[in-house]
């Protein structure tokens, strides 16, 4: 009985802690709604997309910029945004990065911006998805972080996703994934489903660290240009019981970053910085997150031996 009593007390304590965390996340999400807008793209002579006629966006930076998903705009020439209290204002389409599925809108009258999350969210941490679900208006759906650093999912050329089970539905693309402190942990991008467009609990947001980097470059230079490695990679499946999946080098530009780092054709890249490399998509993410001119430590398998090299992306 004593053991049962202790176990029951532990379960109760965990449940109370979980409820408190969820309550904190809900309160933070409600406050963050002031920085989330519905995005209403317009195309002259073209009817709205019946599948996703509206989208969502998040106010960032100085309050004059809104980040949204590039696929929401789809080349729209005129865009309106509607804030949480229903006010509709015009927004000017800005720079776009199709590789990361992010685009910017500019508004004349500033709105309260969301602060970027400074750290990668922990697994199972409470998060809330905020957006314009099915075009019905602002919606909050809460859940947890299911995974981080997801790459190779197949939606975007460059992927560094936060995966969540918080319900994300059509119309929420470009919306906010906020943490328990109400900070922007990611920009909602994709729903993984093979049966319908509705959420089945496997949803993805462009990570704050990638989205912040991309939007900063878009604001400052008008384009996002990820660093170049000067090599071509292919997936390298795991070998044997203890093998590791990797990205295998199949071609190198002699005077490129990879050649200067000492990489060779046939090398299998296992890690880049603090990122595990399981294929070319992971390496693309590592390069995108590494500033050009900086250094990227590589773990490389060559002739059965693991070595370390230093890559200086350009």
VENHU-V645702 format. One line per field, one symbol per residue. psi: psi as a letter, one per 40 degrees, with the letter a starting at -180 (. if undefined). A space follows every 10 residues. Layout:
# VENHU-V645702
psi: ???
This chain:
# VENHU-V645702
psi: dddddddddd dddddddddd dddddddddd dedeehihhg ihhhehiihd dgdiaiihha beeeihhihd eddfeiehhi ihadeehhii ihhaiigdde fiiiihidhi ihiihihdih iiheihihhh aghfeeihih hiaihdiifh iededidhhg ihhiehhhih eeheahhiae eeiheihhdi hhiedieihe egiihhiddd dddddddddd eeihgiiief ihiiihiiha deihiahhhe ihhdeidddd eeiiheihhd ihbehhheid ddddddddeh iheaihhihh hhfehhihih hgi.
